[in-house]
Amino acid sequence: VDIAWFVVLSGFIFCIGAGGVLTRRNPLVVLLCLELMLNAGNLALIAFARMHGGHDGQVFALIVMVIAACEVVVGLGIIVAMYRRRLPIDVDEMSELRG
Amino acid sequence: LSATTYGWLILVFPLAGILVVSFGWRLLPGRLPGWIASGAIFGSFLASLGALAELDERAHVDSAFTYAATADFEAELSILVDPLSVFMCLVVSGVSFLIHVYSVAYMWSDRGYARYFAYLNYFVFSMLLLVLAANFVLLIVGWAFVGAASYLLISFWYRRGTATYAGIKAFVMNVIGDAGLVVAAFLLLNETGSLDYAGVFAGAEESLGRNDGTLVAACLLILVGAFAKSAQLPLHTWLPDAMEGPTPVSALIHAATMVTAGVYLIARTFPLFELAPAAADVSAIIGALTLLFAATVALAVTDLKRIIAYSTISQIGYMVLGVSVAAYGAGLFHLMTHAFFKALLFMGAGSVIGAMAGRQDIDGMGGFRRAMPFTFVTFTVGALALAGFPLMSGFFSKDEILAFTLNRGGGYVVLGVVGYLAAFLTAFYAFRMVFRAFFGEPVPEARELEQGHLAHHDPANPMTGEPEDTDVGFPGPEHHVAEREWPMKAAMGILAALAVVGGVVGIPAMTDTLEHFLEPTFEESRFHETVPSEGAEWAGLAVGGLVAIAGIGLAWFAYLRTPGWTGRLRERFAPVHDFLVHKWYFDELYDALFVRPWAAAGQFGRSVIETELVQGVITGGATGLVRAGSSVARAIQTGYLRAYALLLLAGVGGLGLYFLIASS
């Protein structure tokens, strides 16, 4: 299969994720969309690794997965804490860091 | 023990006294702090006697450690033990001891008893350091220390506003002198490459010509230091105000010892002044002017202590005149006798002020002769010595200075004549005090004392009349008179005896002990052989005696024979009297020249520079700039997560686009 298909698919998924992050207000969905963006990146890395016939891209993809796992842990932890404190589940309401 | 060991011992005793009294004041009961302090000074006196016994022809120098060492020279922490310094140590520690003993009783009811003695010991230590120093470094240290001690003791009653003001005034004046002395030391170091007395004198002799410009400048700067410390024109205004301190302090610091430091300094640096006769002449002229000026003011002021203060300024003028015309022995002789009789006069004044329950104005005094016989006799002895009555100590010393001055001939004769004129005034004002305070109709306080109890008034500031309390920071509730306190009596008795017989060490052509004793220090002087003939000295003594008797006689005529006479005189010559009462308007002049412009400049600085420029433009401008910048930065920080994400994406996208375009 031509590499272009993989890259186009990856870009497509990335744009879906980015659009979700920018438009959705529910933090859970934002996290999901972030996950989409990361995996789009992974897809591109692996596709290029296959094209070059090397291992570097695959190793990078593994590291990105680890980071994605960590990020999900922290992000879900924050969301659970918000539920416990009965805060509104809305990223636009969480604007205390306003300058 | 060698002479220098004794020299160190002289310093160690008062230092130990300071530490014991200032750290142990809580544990020391009753009058013990006073006796410990007195004992420390007595130890110094004994050590001075030891140094005297060990003294020989040469000057002993001993260094404790090297204070600073550079390629070219070393500044040592060294002391010099020679006849001059031993003489000064004897006078300082001896008179200080008696004044300590006097203070044990006089200050007894004061709440700051131990603090007082710690300060007093600190003063004596500083003064001894000053006279024992073997180089300019240590001299300046001692010089500044005595200024600080003087400040502490003038402001001893620190809740009294006039006293703190006087302390500040004295300190500022003294610092002017310190600055002069420091600059003089720099000049000498630059020219001679040394700070030791011996090195400076040798270097100046070698490399600088007679009346060399730099040398004259250095000598004049030394004189600034000497005149500030010794209260000579035009830096004298602090000394009369220094009378705000306790009376024994006036006796010790502002009459007997500290104010004579300038005389000591001129005598110590005599080789420089002989190389720069122009500076010595300036010094002699200022000494003569000062002695006349102060004597005239002493005629008019009515505060008992201030009369004696002006008398001190005047007598130091004699000493400065003496050491400036190369009559070193005579100048120092007068320094010694003056220490005796002036300390005695202050002690007597303290006793009278005690009887007056703190009041100092002689207009309110009178008739204490019967109530205070001991004070009367000793005070009169002091006044006789001050007036130069024949055979008293002041008679020999003052006339020796004038004989040496006249002997120099030329313009110096004028200075000598001024000296005799002032001697007449001296006799007059000395007995003005005696006749006003002890003769005439007894005042109520004197009557009360005759009946056996001491007068009491509501405590008040003697200068302004403001009411005070008697707690810490103000004079204590009780007053003490010599008649009732044996330590005061003992100190005054010994000083009275010394004031009478102190002259025997300098009777011309008969004893001259002091001059022979000081000879090793001053034999290098080029005026060593220039001494007045015996006949001239005796003629001078005769004139001096007649002048003194005439002055006393006039005082008797003015105050006892025709009591209203001075009042009529004052009315007829009201402008002259005003001029004298206002001390020749020196304070007003300085106020107009320095204090007011400085205060106005400060006011200008506060209202314009500080509030407008610093607060408004600099501080306000800087904060305004930061605020404007930060408001822009704040606007970006919206707090909306999605806005941040958009910015992030836009940034990364922008970068990607840029590289794409750049690489194609």
Boltz contact constraints between the chains, C-beta under 6 A:
constraints:
  - contact:
      token1: [A, 18]
      token2: [B, 649]
      max_distance: 6.0
  - contact:
      token1: [A, 21]
      token2: [B, 645]
      max_distance: 6.0
  - contact:
      token1: [A, 22]
      token2: [B, 642]
      max_distance: 6.0
  - contact:
      token1: [A, 22]
      token2: [B, 645]
      max_distance: 6.0
  - contact:
      token1: [A, 22]
      token2: [B, 646]
      max_distance: 6.0
  - contact:
      token1: [A, 91]
      token2: [B, 641]
      max_distance: 6.0
  - contact:
      token1: [A, 95]
      token2: [B, 639]
      max_distance: 6.0
  - contact:
      token1: [A, 95]
      token2: [B, 640]
      max_distance: 6.0
  - contact:
      token1: [A, 97]
      token2: [B, 639]
      max_distance: 6.0
  - contact:
      token1: [A, 98]
      token2: [B, 638]
      max_distance: 6.0
  - contact:
      token1: [A, 98]
      token2: [B, 639]
      max_distance: 6.0
  - contact:
      token1: [A, 99]
      token2: [B, 634]
      max_distance: 6.0
  - contact:
      token1: [A, 99]
      token2: [B, 637]
      max_distance: 6.0
